[in-house]
Amino acid sequence: WRRPGYVGGEPDQPVPRDVVAVMVPVSNGSATSTPPHWSVDFWVSDADSTAQRAADQGGKVLVAPHHEQGFKRAIIADPQGSVFSISQLMIGG
């Protein structure tokens, strides 16, 4: 989904800057598929320090920062259990 006039994100990101949400197929081509769900992702400048800060403030790092297709990503739960991911764009890395 696009919001005309909205300029978010970073100039070098892989999607246009007026994109506010993306819908992707739920099947990854295997015999099983992921049920439809919301997935919230925040772009951060440093995935390692963001994950550590979340843990220090009562959150849980469910998947530690790791490299994945041009990003360093982690999955975090806030103190109430809401799950989201963080992504650090790895330009040139």
N, C-alpha and C positions, 0 to 999 in steps of 0.2 A: 504494500500500500504506500502511496505517495501523498505527501501533503505539499501542494504547490506553495512556493514561497518559503518553505521551511529549509533551513540550511543547518544540518547537524553533522556530527561525525568529524572526520578528518579528510583533508583534500585527497590523500592517497588511498583511501579505503576502497575495497573492491566492489562496493555498491554505490549508486548515486546518493548524494547527500540529502536529497529530499525524501528518501525512503525511511518510513517510520516502523514498518513491520513487513515480514516476509512469510509467505506460506510455502511450505515444501511438502513433497509427497511423504506419506508416513511409512512407506515400505522402503527398505534398503536393498531390495532385490533378493532377500533370503526367504526361506519358507515361513519365517515369522515376521511380523511387522509390529511396529510401535503404535500403540493406540494414539488417536489424536490428543494433543496436549498443547498447552502454552509453554513456551520456553523463553525466559527473560535472560538477556545477555547484556552486560555492561562492559563497554570498552574502557580499559584502564591503561595508565602509562607504565605500570610495573606490577605484573601479576604476582610475583613472589611477595613483595611487600604488602600488596592488597590482601592476599590470602592470610599472611601473618597477622596483619592488623585486624582482620575479621575474627580470627581465632582468639587474639588477645582481648577482644571486646565481647566474647561470649558466643560467637558463631562457631560453626564446625566446618572444617575443610573436608568435604566428602571425596573429592578427587584432587590430589595435589597438582600444582602447576606443572604442565607438561607441554611439549611442542606438538602442534597439530596443524598441518596445512597453512603455513605462513603466520600462525598465531602461537602464543603461549597462553594456554587456557587452564582454568580451574573451575571446580564446581563447589559451591559454598551453600550452607544453610544458615539462615539468620537465627538468633536465639529462640524465636518462636517456631522454627522448623521450615520456613519458606525457603525453597531451593531456587538458586539462580546460578548463572555462570558468569565468569569474567574472562575477557579476552584482551590480550596485549598484542597489537599488530607488530610483527617482527619484520620491519623493513630491511631488506638485504640480508635477513637471517633466516 
